[in-house]
Amino acid sequence: MQIGFEDYPGSIEAARILIAARLAGIAGPRLPAHCRPQSLSQAIAVQRCTAELLRETRQDGIAAWKSALPSPEKTVVAPIYASGTADAAAGPVPARTDVVRIEPEIAFQIARDLPPRDTPYTEAEIDAAVGSARLALEILGCRYASPEHASLPELLADHMFNQGLVLGPRIASPDAAPGSMTITLTVDGAEVEQHAGIHPNDHPKAGLYWLANFLREQGLGLAAGQHVITGSYAGFLDVPAHRDIELAYGDLGVLRVRFSSQDGASGPVSPAS
């Protein structure tokens, strides 16, 4: 599937509407028909406008990306902003609600820029640019009150349900990220559920390899310090705020976090180091 960047007259208005909903923390209706993206390439244009406006008006840069190998049914690629990125060890993570929907993932940290260029990056070049990897949780949320009625371009324009990212402890090596592992959820010291976790692309770096070259083609690239998540090992999990949450990732380690719901909160606000 080929997608790229296709600007259109309504892209800036669509971005402003989605930013307003993001800041308000209130899900609203679908984008108005006159500014609604009609293709995945137009959705990428809305993403780019959103990133530019957040950087210019709120000094909120891109701290991470979510990605996965594209399929005929779905394309997953979206920036995650510094304002929505938190370190689990820094204390309670602000959340919008008393129940937080999360996905357990591995975040690969880029240590060396992968800038735009004419020739594709090889997997070996991308591997060499990855400095470390961390246990991570993607926080899910949508700016549409009825996402089931939104089109795929609208969902992609809205960053594919991303609400934020929580970074946990580092793992031994980026190459230690497995294709499968047991995910165990514990709340206040009591085991709640366990999953035979399988990465959706089998190879955790597959989405990273695709993303590096997708961004290269768009004239963007990956920057040192950014993290990349590539898919959940256990679908989504609903966890309570104001409780001590532990996610054990097989033998890799344990991510401990506590969410604190706050009326009117705009999501995680403590940038990770």
Protein Blocks (a to p, Z undefined) as FASTA:
>chain_A
ZZdddddfklmmmmmmmmmmmmnopacddddfklgcfbfklmmmmmmmmmmmmmmmnopa
cfbdcdddddfkbccdddddfklpccfkloccddfbfbdcdddddddddfbdcdddfbdc
dfklmmmmpmbdcddddddddfbfblmlpcfklmmmnonopabdcdddddfbfklpcfbd
cddddeehiafbdcddddfklpamlmmmmmmmmmmmnonopaehiacdebdfklpaddde
hiacdddehjlbccdddddddehiabjfbdcZZ
